[in-house]
Structures are given as C-alpha cells and as structure tokens.
Amino acid sequence: MTATDRSLELITAAAQAAADKLAHDVIAYDVSDVLSITDAFLLASAPNDRQVKSIVDEIEERLQKELGAKPVRREGDREARWILLDYVDIVVHVQHSEERVFYALERLWKDCPEIELPADAKATRGKAAEHADLQAAETDGEPGGEW
C-alpha cells in the first residue's frame, strides 16, 4: 500500500508552506505500509519557538485555503517545542531544533520510503546544522563565549 493521491497533495502543500516560512530540514515519509492510522509524516524544524508556531500557522492556513483541509487535532501549542497537526491522511510534526535532534524521528521512519517534495522544501536540508554552526561562530566572537 502507498500513500494516496490526497495524502501526497497535502504533504506537498504542507512542505511548501513550511519552506516558505524558512523551516529547516523538511522531509516526508510514506508510512502507510507500517501504520494504519495515517499515510504520511512530514517533519520540519525551526531554531526558536516563535518560528515553530509561524510555520505551523502557515501550514494550517495554506491547507485550509488551497485544499479545504482542517486538522482534526493540534497538539503542543502551549510550549511550541513540538507541534503536531493531525489531518488523518497525514501528520505534520514541526519541532524546535533541539527536540528534533533529541527525538530523532528520522531514525524511526528511515526504512519507510521518502516522499518527493518541492524543490524549495528540499533546499531546506542541512539548514539546522548551518544555523547551529552560525550560532556557534557568533558565540565564539563574544566575550565569555568561549571557556
């Protein structure tokens, strides 16, 4: 079994929305063969809580406006460290970069087929590491930044 056309349509729109809001490391997996509750997962991250919320809001707005889809469940809003949008056909996970590293959802789903995403979404790969390197370089140049 593979993800339905509707699931792929939702994933593509959500990935583009995430990329438009500068999400990091956007990736999607077809989990339909291993899970009966959904067809696909979209993973994205951001370096701060406010950007996590912004990405989630954009995904939700875009899927509603373009595809008439509303999530049946939205979790994690209060802390904005890991927000989950459940659209039944797909589940979107937008995580703070630290949570993304800690929970490493990619390891859980690495055996599932990766879903082809728009070029803008693919271009986000490696952005979290790039951001972390930039932050480290800025910290090293500040007084008290190095021990």
Disulfide bonds with the S-S distance in Angstrom:
none
